[in-house]
């Protein structure tokens, strides 16, 4: 009986871990896609720049968007950590 209970609990724990892993993996892929999109947009801006001011504007815009993305991802990581702690309790 103890073996059965232990096996069931192990399967449940593995299932929870697999779900968390799947969520984290998808979140990482989404973040990577966002970064790729930002780089592609920045490249298009730089290609279309006709003078130094336009090039500087592209760089400034890219830098601002990169910071926003970084802050957004940081918030998401913190929320995920809080959710994980709540589930453990």
N, C-alpha and C positions, 0 to 999 in steps of 0.2 A: 504494500500500500504506500509506504514512504517513497519507494522508487517511482511509482505512478504519479504521485503528487509532485515529486521533484522533477520528473520529466515534463509534466504539464506546465509547471512554473517556468522551467527552462525554455520551453517552446514559446510561452507567452513573452518572456523577456527578450528572446531572439526576435519575435515578431515586432515588438515595440522598437528594438534597436534597428531592425530593417526599415521600419517606417520612418524613424528619425533620420537614418542614413539617406533614404530616398528623398526626404524633404530637404536635407542639407545639400545633397547633390544637385537637386533641381534649382535650389536657391543660388548655388555657385554658378551653374550654367546660365541662369537668368542674368546674374551680375556680369558675367563674361560677355554675354550678348549685348548688354547695355554699353559696356566699355568699347566693344567692337563698333557699335553704332556711333558712339561718340567720336571715335577715331575716323570713321568713314566720313562723318559730317564735317569734321575738322579738315580732313584732307580735301574735300570738295571746296570748302571755303578758301583754303590756301591756294588751290589750283585756280580758283576764280579771282584771286586778289590781283589788282592791277597796279598797286603801288605799295609803298612801305606802310602807310597808314592802314590800308585794308588788311595787310598781312598782320600788323600789330593787333588790329581789331579781332581777327580770327584767333590769334593766340590768346588774347584776353578772354574771349568768349569760351574757348576751349578750357582754359584754366578755371573759369567760374563754374562751368558745367561739371568739370571733373571734381571740384570741391563739393558741389551739391550732391553728386552721385556718391562720393565718399561718405558724406554725412548721412545720406539716406541708408547706405549699406551698414553703417555703424549702428544706426537706430534699429535696423532689422536684426542685426546680430544680438544687440542687447535685449530686444523683445524675445528672441528665440531662447536666449539664456534664461530669462525670467520664466518663460513658459516651461522650459525643461526642469527648472528648480521646482516649480509648482506641481508638475506631474510626478516628480520624485517623492514629494511629501504626501 
